[in-house]
Amino acid sequence: MSGITMRDIGRQLGVSAVTVSKALAGKSGVSEEMRQKIIRRASELGYVNPNAPQTTPTSGLDVGILIPENFFSVVSFYATFYKQLVQALTDAGHFGIMELVTHDMQTALTLPNLLRSRHVDALICLGQLTSPYMQLLTRQEMPVICLDFHDPFVTNNAFGAAQLTYWLIEQGHRDIGFVGDIKATSSIMERYLGFLSAMLMKDLPVRPECVFSDRSPEGNTFHTFQLPEKMPTAFVVNCDMSAQALITDLQSRGYRVPEDISVVGFDDFCPTAGNTPPLTTF
């Protein structure tokens, strides 16, 4: 498949080679829906960037970007993260191409097409891939970077959640809850442990009913929540998307945020412009 060109990709999708070039480079002027179609088709065809400089082993790298299918949608933290990542790679003279990893691929331990149909120099993984699948990837003898999750350990999640919790305590809060499915991903688990460590350090109890999930077993985030009968005065929420959903749910029930209940988030990702009130996040 080494003879595939941008024109070939564009012809199959009914767009110009310029549009394909912009999409693969993460540049503006292409809708996100079309960008993802182009990226998927380029991956399927095994497109190789002909302009990648090859002067040294570390220049012009072809970098595979793997994202679990259930973590990705057109409007999501990971879509934004991916766009910024591709732009950073492009600015550095490299080429990034995404492949979605399905549940079946992880269960069957099937290598991504990026590894089976073409050569890549390195892999970047966004979102939570299973530990057996990560072991499969790391056996391929190429650099692998995990972003927003770990295998086996990073500290920023726990540290950030602890800092958020300490900040709430400094504002006078003593009854604080946590929102997030702590078994869904390692990053949520770490954020919960950071929250819990801060509460323990300040000798503050955590009521079990004030720790609840923000998503279904399939990974879909809730818009309404199972709130406790006696509400805490603040919540640490594992991500900004769920924090915004919680604020909306609280307001619909007559609570004022932050006057009645304070809410803090994580990720610094607020896709909805003009949030009311502005969200405090790590």
Order of alpha helices (4+ residues) and beta strands (2+ residues): alpha-alpha-alpha-beta-alpha-beta-alpha-alpha-beta-alpha-beta-alpha-beta-alpha-beta-beta-alpha-beta-beta
